[in-house]
Amino acid sequence: MSNPDRISQYYRKKLEQHELTPEEWVAVRFAITKHTLIAAATTVTLGTSAFFYARSRSWSRMQSLAFASAGNLVGLSVGGVIAMESGMKTVENRLQGSGSELLYLMDRYS
Protein backbone atom coordinates (compact mmCIF):
# COMPACT_ATOMS: atom_id res chain seq x y z
CA MET A 1 0.00 0.00 0.00
CA SER A 2 1.33 3.46 -0.86
CA ASN A 3 2.27 5.98 1.77
CA PRO A 4 -0.03 9.08 1.70
CA ASP A 5 2.85 11.36 2.76
CA ARG A 6 4.96 10.30 -0.22
CA ILE A 7 2.05 10.86 -2.59
CA SER A 8 1.46 14.31 -1.13
CA GLN A 9 5.15 15.17 -1.46
CA TYR A 10 5.09 13.97 -5.08
CA TYR A 11 2.20 16.29 -6.00
CA ARG A 12 3.75 19.15 -4.04
CA LYS A 13 6.96 18.79 -6.03
CA LYS A 14 4.97 18.66 -9.28
CA LEU A 15 3.13 21.86 -8.27
CA GLU A 16 6.40 23.62 -7.48
CA GLN A 17 7.88 22.65 -10.86
CA HIS A 18 4.74 23.37 -12.90
CA GLU A 19 5.12 26.05 -15.60
CA LEU A 20 1.94 28.11 -15.92
CA THR A 21 0.24 28.34 -19.30
CA PRO A 22 -1.01 31.79 -20.38
CA GLU A 23 -4.59 30.85 -19.42
CA GLU A 24 -3.48 29.67 -15.96
CA TRP A 25 -1.36 32.79 -15.51
CA VAL A 26 -4.36 35.06 -16.24
CA ALA A 27 -6.54 33.15 -13.75
CA VAL A 28 -3.91 33.27 -11.01
CA ARG A 29 -3.11 36.95 -11.60
CA PHE A 30 -6.83 37.83 -11.47
CA ALA A 31 -7.31 35.92 -8.20
CA ILE A 32 -4.23 37.47 -6.58
CA THR A 33 -5.22 41.02 -7.54
CA LYS A 34 -8.86 40.66 -6.53
CA HIS A 35 -8.31 38.88 -3.25
CA THR A 36 -5.25 40.83 -2.13
CA LEU A 37 -7.52 43.85 -2.13
CA ILE A 38 -9.95 41.95 0.15
CA ALA A 39 -7.16 41.15 2.60
CA ALA A 40 -5.90 44.74 2.55
CA ALA A 41 -9.37 46.19 3.08
CA THR A 42 -10.02 43.84 6.00
CA THR A 43 -6.71 44.79 7.60
CA VAL A 44 -7.30 48.51 7.20
CA THR A 45 -10.86 48.28 8.50
CA LEU A 46 -10.04 46.30 11.63
CA GLY A 47 -6.86 48.25 12.32
CA THR A 48 -8.62 51.60 12.00
CA SER A 49 -11.57 50.56 14.15
CA ALA A 50 -9.20 49.21 16.81
CA PHE A 51 -7.23 52.47 16.68
CA PHE A 52 -10.33 54.63 17.15
CA TYR A 53 -11.66 52.36 19.90
CA ALA A 54 -8.34 52.60 21.72
CA ARG A 55 -8.32 56.41 21.40
CA SER A 56 -11.82 56.62 22.87
CA ARG A 57 -10.57 55.02 26.09
CA SER A 58 -8.49 56.76 28.72
CA TRP A 59 -5.55 54.44 28.19
CA SER A 60 -1.91 55.26 27.99
CA ARG A 61 -0.27 55.69 24.61
CA MET A 62 1.34 52.23 24.79
CA GLN A 63 -1.97 50.50 25.56
CA SER A 64 -3.62 52.28 22.64
CA LEU A 65 -0.76 51.34 20.33
CA ALA A 66 -0.87 47.71 21.47
CA PHE A 67 -4.63 47.52 20.89
CA ALA A 68 -4.34 49.06 17.41
CA SER A 69 -1.48 46.69 16.53
CA ALA A 70 -3.53 43.72 17.70
CA GLY A 71 -6.38 44.93 15.47
CA ASN A 72 -4.03 45.07 12.50
CA LEU A 73 -2.72 41.55 13.16
CA VAL A 74 -6.22 40.13 13.51
CA GLY A 75 -7.23 41.94 10.32
CA LEU A 76 -4.25 40.52 8.45
CA SER A 77 -4.99 37.00 9.67
CA VAL A 78 -8.71 37.08 8.93
CA GLY A 79 -8.26 38.87 5.61
CA GLY A 80 -5.52 36.46 4.58
CA VAL A 81 -7.61 33.38 5.34
CA ILE A 82 -10.64 34.77 3.52
CA ALA A 83 -8.57 35.89 0.54
CA MET A 84 -6.68 32.59 0.27
CA GLU A 85 -9.83 30.48 0.33
CA SER A 86 -11.78 32.64 -2.10
CA GLY A 87 -8.72 33.04 -4.34
CA MET A 88 -8.32 29.29 -4.71
CA LYS A 89 -12.02 28.97 -5.56
CA THR A 90 -11.66 31.76 -8.14
CA VAL A 91 -8.75 29.97 -9.83
CA GLU A 92 -10.72 26.71 -9.84
CA ASN A 93 -13.81 28.38 -11.32
CA ARG A 94 -11.86 30.20 -14.03
CA LEU A 95 -9.98 27.05 -15.07
CA GLN A 96 -12.98 24.70 -14.85
CA GLY A 97 -13.41 22.66 -18.02
CA SER A 98 -10.12 23.77 -19.58
CA GLY A 99 -8.25 20.54 -18.87
CA SER A 100 -5.63 22.49 -16.96
CA GLU A 101 -2.81 20.52 -15.36
CA LEU A 102 -2.66 23.13 -12.59
CA LEU A 103 -6.27 22.40 -11.66
CA TYR A 104 -5.53 18.66 -11.60
CA LEU A 105 -2.45 19.15 -9.38
CA MET A 106 -4.32 21.49 -7.02
CA ASP A 107 -7.09 18.93 -6.67
CA ARG A 108 -4.63 16.10 -5.96
CA TYR A 109 -2.50 18.06 -3.50
CA SER A 110 -5.35 19.48 -1.42
C-alpha positions as CSV (number, residue, x, y, z in Angstrom):
1,M,0.0,0.0,0.0
2,S,1.3,3.5,-0.9
3,N,2.3,6.0,1.8
4,P,0.0,9.1,1.7
5,D,2.9,11.4,2.8
6,R,5.0,10.3,-0.2
7,I,2.0,10.9,-2.6
8,S,1.5,14.3,-1.1
9,Q,5.2,15.2,-1.5
10,Y,5.1,14.0,-5.1
11,Y,2.2,16.3,-6.0
12,R,3.7,19.2,-4.0
13,K,7.0,18.8,-6.0
14,K,5.0,18.7,-9.3
15,L,3.1,21.9,-8.3
16,E,6.4,23.6,-7.5
17,Q,7.9,22.7,-10.9
18,H,4.7,23.4,-12.9
19,E,5.1,26.0,-15.6
20,L,1.9,28.1,-15.9
21,T,0.2,28.3,-19.3
22,P,-1.0,31.8,-20.4
23,E,-4.6,30.8,-19.4
24,E,-3.5,29.7,-16.0
25,W,-1.4,32.8,-15.5
26,V,-4.4,35.1,-16.2
27,A,-6.5,33.2,-13.8
28,V,-3.9,33.3,-11.0
29,R,-3.1,36.9,-11.6
30,F,-6.8,37.8,-11.5
31,A,-7.3,35.9,-8.2
32,I,-4.2,37.5,-6.6
33,T,-5.2,41.0,-7.5
34,K,-8.9,40.7,-6.5
35,H,-8.3,38.9,-3.2
36,T,-5.2,40.8,-2.1
37,L,-7.5,43.9,-2.1
38,I,-9.9,42.0,0.1
39,A,-7.2,41.2,2.6
40,A,-5.9,44.7,2.5
41,A,-9.4,46.2,3.1
42,T,-10.0,43.8,6.0
43,T,-6.7,44.8,7.6
44,V,-7.3,48.5,7.2
45,T,-10.9,48.3,8.5
46,L,-10.0,46.3,11.6
47,G,-6.9,48.2,12.3
48,T,-8.6,51.6,12.0
49,S,-11.6,50.6,14.1
50,A,-9.2,49.2,16.8
51,F,-7.2,52.5,16.7
52,F,-10.3,54.6,17.2
53,Y,-11.7,52.4,19.9
54,A,-8.3,52.6,21.7
55,R,-8.3,56.4,21.4
56,S,-11.8,56.6,22.9
57,R,-10.6,55.0,26.1
58,S,-8.5,56.8,28.7
59,W,-5.6,54.4,28.2
60,S,-1.9,55.3,28.0
61,R,-0.3,55.7,24.6
62,M,1.3,52.2,24.8
63,Q,-2.0,50.5,25.6
64,S,-3.6,52.3,22.6
65,L,-0.8,51.3,20.3
66,A,-0.9,47.7,21.5
67,F,-4.6,47.5,20.9
68,A,-4.3,49.1,17.4
69,S,-1.5,46.7,16.5
70,A,-3.5,43.7,17.7
71,G,-6.4,44.9,15.5
72,N,-4.0,45.1,12.5
73,L,-2.7,41.6,13.2
74,V,-6.2,40.1,13.5
75,G,-7.2,41.9,10.3
76,L,-4.3,40.5,8.5
77,S,-5.0,37.0,9.7
78,V,-8.7,37.1,8.9
79,G,-8.3,38.9,5.6
80,G,-5.5,36.5,4.6
81,V,-7.6,33.4,5.3
82,I,-10.6,34.8,3.5
83,A,-8.6,35.9,0.5
84,M,-6.7,32.6,0.3
85,E,-9.8,30.5,0.3
86,S,-11.8,32.6,-2.1
87,G,-8.7,33.0,-4.3
88,M,-8.3,29.3,-4.7
89,K,-12.0,29.0,-5.6
90,T,-11.7,31.8,-8.1
91,V,-8.8,30.0,-9.8
92,E,-10.7,26.7,-9.8
93,N,-13.8,28.4,-11.3
94,R,-11.9,30.2,-14.0
95,L,-10.0,27.1,-15.1
96,Q,-13.0,24.7,-14.9
97,G,-13.4,22.7,-18.0
98,S,-10.1,23.8,-19.6
99,G,-8.3,20.5,-18.9
100,S,-5.6,22.5,-17.0
101,E,-2.8,20.5,-15.4
102,L,-2.7,23.1,-12.6
103,L,-6.3,22.4,-11.7
104,Y,-5.5,18.7,-11.6
105,L,-2.5,19.2,-9.4
106,M,-4.3,21.5,-7.0
107,D,-7.1,18.9,-6.7
108,R,-4.6,16.1,-6.0
109,Y,-2.5,18.1,-3.5
110,S,-5.3,19.5,-1.4
